[in-house]
Amino acid sequence: MSAHRIDRPADLDVVRESYDHVADTYADMVITTGMGDIRRHPWLKASIDAFADTVGELGPVLDVGCGPGTVTAYLAERGLDVSGVDLSPRMIENARRLHPECRFGVASATELDLADASLGGVLGWWSLFNLPREVLPQVLAMFARALKPGGHLITGTHVGDEDVRRTEAYGGVPVRWTTHQWRPDLLVALIEEAGLQPVAELRLPADEFSGPGVVVMAKRPG
Ligand SMILES: C[S@@+](CC[C@H](N)C(=O)[O-])C[C@H]1O[C@@H](n2cnc3c(N)ncnc32)[C@H](O)[C@@H]1O
């Protein structure tokens, strides 16, 4: 692991505290409004279904930044060997409460100890946009190493050019984090530089919960 140590984001503790603050509201909103619930968004569900169909037989799947575990639980229900990790202990408390049948742990994407070629799939599902721009490539490279040949990454993120300083989120809860928006072509280039081969890209216009987004699926060649 030391040979591939990932830089610790300077704001990691502040980001963790902010997600702890919003965790209960976020979990409520998934249930009451459908925010983040792929079952209520046909195109997101289709991309997660394609991912599940592709990696289902390949081995363990890790949902990095799983939040309250909505997608982790969906994949488990589909029969995948999946677990979730998240930076925020409170998010994980909610995930365990809502989905006691699933496995969850607290960890930062920047501090995971993943064995090489150990995963069939990895998700960074709207959970990598807080990583500083110079840190995201390091995390993508770690994902690439952790995937078995033929294993897949699926990631979704906010589209744009800006680093947006957020002071509130999810209905007005005070937070302090930066949303690093990505242009799809730049994100795809980073994924390629990490050693992965893009296989699909889905663009999403802004909706009532979020600005425009992009989903990219990529595989480790071999
Ligand atoms: C917008 S939520 C998405 C949660 C979940 N993937 C979903 O779709 O509902 C972003 C999540 O990323 C997590 N997160 C942010 N930075 C992280 C990091 N460095 N490592 C792991 N998780 C992180 C947050 O705690 C939060 O739960």
The ligand as a Tripos MOL2 file, in Angstrom:
@<TRIPOS>MOLECULE
LIG
   27    29     1     0     0
SMALL
NO_CHARGES

@<TRIPOS>ATOM
      1 C1        -24.0430   12.6720   -2.5770 C.3       1 LIG1
      2 S1        -23.6460   11.4100   -1.3960 S.3       1 LIG1
      3 C2        -23.9090    9.9410   -2.3840 C.3       1 LIG1
      4 C3        -24.1500    8.7320   -1.5370 C.3       1 LIG1
      5 C4        -24.5320    7.4670   -2.3080 C.3       1 LIG1
      6 N1        -23.4860    7.0470   -3.2350 N.3       1 LIG1
      7 C5        -25.8380    7.6510   -3.0330 C.2       1 LIG1
      8 O1        -25.8470    7.6110   -4.2590 O.co2     1 LIG1
      9 O2        -26.8430    7.8560   -2.3430 O.co2     1 LIG1
     10 C6        -21.8670   11.5230   -1.3250 C.3       1 LIG1
     11 C7        -21.2830   10.5010   -0.3570 C.3       1 LIG1
     12 O3        -19.8680   10.4410   -0.5590 O.3       1 LIG1
     13 C8        -19.2520   10.3050    0.6930 C.3       1 LIG1
     14 N2        -17.8520   10.7470    0.5840 N.ar      1 LIG1
     15 C9        -17.3780   11.9910    0.3720 C.ar      1 LIG1
     16 N3        -16.0330   11.9920    0.3440 N.ar      1 LIG1
     17 C10       -15.6520   10.7070    0.5480 C.ar      1 LIG1
     18 C11       -14.3940   10.0520    0.6680 C.ar      1 LIG1
     19 N4        -13.2320   10.7270    0.5870 N.pl3     1 LIG1
     20 N5        -14.3770    8.7290    0.8940 N.ar      1 LIG1
     21 C12       -15.5300    8.0190    1.0170 C.ar      1 LIG1
     22 N6        -16.7530    8.5820    0.9340 N.ar      1 LIG1
     23 C13       -16.8110    9.9140    0.6950 C.ar      1 LIG1
     24 C14       -20.0890   11.1570    1.6170 C.3       1 LIG1
     25 O4        -19.8980   10.8630    2.9770 O.3       1 LIG1
     26 C15       -21.4930   10.8440    1.1160 C.3       1 LIG1
     27 O5        -22.0720    9.7670    1.7940 O.3       1 LIG1
@<TRIPOS>BOND
     1     1     2 1
     2     2     3 1
     3     2    10 1
     4     3     4 1
     5     4     5 1
     6     5     6 1
     7     5     7 1
     8     7     8 2
     9     7     9 1
    10    10    11 1
    11    11    12 1
    12    11    26 1
    13    12    13 1
    14    13    14 1
    15    13    24 1
    16    14    15 ar
    17    14    23 ar
    18    15    16 ar
    19    16    17 ar
    20    17    18 ar
    21    17    23 ar
    22    18    19 1
    23    18    20 ar
    24    20    21 ar
    25    21    22 ar
    26    22    23 ar
    27    24    25 1
    28    24    26 1
    29    26    27 1
@<TRIPOS>SUBSTRUCTURE
     1 LIG1         1 GROUP 0 **** ****
